[in-house]
Amino acid sequence: MEAGALREALRRESRARTLRALALAAPLALFLLLTFLVPIGALLVRAVDNPEVARALPRTVEALRGWRGEAAPPEPAFAALAGDLSAIDDQAEAGALARRLNSDASGARSLVMATWRALRAPASEGNAAVQAAPPAAGARAPLLAIDPRWGEPRFWEVIARNGARWTPDYLLAAVDLRRDAGGAIAAMPPEQTVFRAILWRTLGIAAAVTLGCLLLGYPLAWWLATLPARTASRVLILVLVPFWTSILVRVAGWIVLLQSGGLVNQGLLAAGLVEAPLALLFNRTGVIVAMVHILLPFMILPLYSVMRAVPPDYLRAAVSLGSHPLQAFRRTVVPLTWPGIGTGCLLVFILALGYYVTPALVGGPSDQMLSYSVAQYANVNLNWGMACALGTVLLAVTLVLYGLYRRLGRAELAP
Amino acid sequence: MSRAPHLGTAERAGLLAWKALCLAVIAFLLAPVVVIVPLSFSSSSFLAYPVPGWSLRWYGEVFESAEWARAFRNSFIVAPAATLLATVLGTLAATGLARARFPGKGMLMSLLIAPMVVPIVVVATGTYLFFARAGLADSYAALILVHAALGTPFVLTTVSATLQGFDTNLVRASLGLGAPPLATFARVTLPLIAPGVAAGALLAFATSFDEVVVTLFLAGPSQATLPRQMFTGIRENITPAIAAVATLLIVFTTGLMLALEWLRGRRTG
């Protein structure tokens, strides 16, 4: 009886402790929900959001249902379009529709705006003709009179394809796929494929940067681990100075070093190693050098923390038993540092995937990564659907790798 | 292992090469930071060596420029505000979660440190869409909130790590002697974890102080921060004024870093 009461009391106590923990974590969780998770949700929704056509042209979409684009659009669609367009009161809404259609069929912007203005103009010719035409006569001729381009099926196809409130098209386009006229998923024609190449380039640059960081970071981390603790922490400060320095300061430093009249080229010319300055900036070399520099501390720190736990005696023992030092290192130290290599590489790779500032400042047009495409579509093309779809792809790749990183067991990312 | 009399010449050469490589890597790490400093005192208009003469004109230019003044002011509005928010929220959550065990804790922790991992351009695009709809685009509020969100994982992980070495008996003793929980937190827990809290706050500050992508999306011209101003400067018109600002930033962030190292020493020692 007493044991039961004790167990009950313990259970109550542990429940109270969990509640207290959750209550203390709740403000942060709520804060991140509002400032971080909901905004990312907004990005994911925007990647499939397609409201313009469904909102502005409901009757046209209905009239085009079942039309496959193989023949001229059905007669009622012309009347429905004239009706839908006349019903738009607001220039902004007409503009949104025109922009949306234009992003899939160039020329649609001027076509929609001209037709809308003609239909809305009081007592204009086109307006009167469309309105006066008896339903049987059809609205085809009057619409074609306003703009003959309404005779081209491609504009109707775009309306039909975008009739649904949600669309997979941006996400498909972000991986160079599209829906064909029948609605089946097909590859983008080769001359229009861009994003897979950019995704591969992003992964390639991240892999090259990771390899560079490992090659430079591993020997240095081992040296740090063999130093006496006091000296090691002093040398570590030298590693941390660049880590703390603003990325923009470091990028400016690399520009000074790598530009065609920069210190590296001056040194190479003076040493007689090259005849003319090498192109080191605004190309892939510049991007990789600057990114390795920025991410190297993220490789050194996890390696160092793992190596500190490797007793140097192992290496000494192996060498004193007659093993060649390199061989001894490969057979004793390297296997013990696999966890550090794994976390360091994944961390650098994950961070490198999302780089935007460095390639934008020291890379050329063909060195830009996925983040650049996201920013370009958002800020320059104002095509938020495409920006968000590319962002979704980048996020998905990153989260898969992050899951792997968590599985490797070491959750602590902080240096 | 540096003194190993049995090593042959080849091995000695190998050791020497390895040490040379390590020094070269350290030089590589320091080079871009070091080369920028002398150029800030250059009298030339070009950000390049050799320096024809020395002058303080670029510092004068930076201090007299309204744009740089605004950038300095904005950075010192946004970063401290974001740091305060991140530190309070992160410390509370870390103390709550430190010794709690419940199903889903791993998931919750992953979510709470996600701002460290999600690509910054994804955060920037999402927050722009969200805050623009809320009417908060081009505002300090949105910038501070998002920068705070980016800083919270650093506070959470640093304070959590400090709490792992924390003796809970002290809290039990304080509570057992009749101190209310809040007083116990303020007078027992907080002083003991203060170095960890301060270290987390410094990392959160550095995160906001160096952030440029979210700022590019969310801030209007009147909220341009230092990194934002430098980004534009490097892109459009790179002069030794950039080096002057860079030098000021190097001095400032090195100070922050030394402060952090000192705090680390106190925490472990």
Interface residues (C-beta under 8 A of the other chain):
Chain A: R17 T18 R20 A21 L22 A23 L24 A25 P27 L28 A29 F31 L32 L34 T35 F36 L37 V38 P39 I40 G41 A42 L43 R46 L216 G217 P219 L220 W223 T226 S233 V235 I237 L238 V239 L240 V241 P242 F243 W244 T245 S246 I247 L248 V249 R250 V251 A252 G253 W254 I255 V256 L257 Q259 G261 G262 L263 Q266 H293 L296 P297 P312 L315 R316 V319 S320 H324 P325 L326 I350 L353 G354 Y356 V357 A360 L361 S371 V374 A375 A378 N379 W384 A387 C388 G391 L394 L395 T398 L399 Y402 R406 A411 E412 L413 A414
Chain B: M1 S2 A4 H6 L7 E11 G14 L15 W18 K19 L21 C22 V25 I26 F28 L29 L30 A31 P32 V33 V34 V35 I36 L39 L47 A48 Y49 L85 L89 G90 L92 A93 T95 G96 L97 R99 A100 R101 F102 L108 M109 S110 L111 L112 I113 A114 P115 M116 V117 V118 P119 I120 V121 V122 V123 A124 T125 G126 T127 Y128 L129 F130 F131 R133 L145 V146 A148 A149 T152 P153 F154 L156 T157 T158 A161 L203 A206 F209 D210 V212 V213 L216 F217 L226 P227 M230 F231 I234 R235 I238 I242 A243 A246 L249 I250 T253 T254 L256 M257 L258 E261
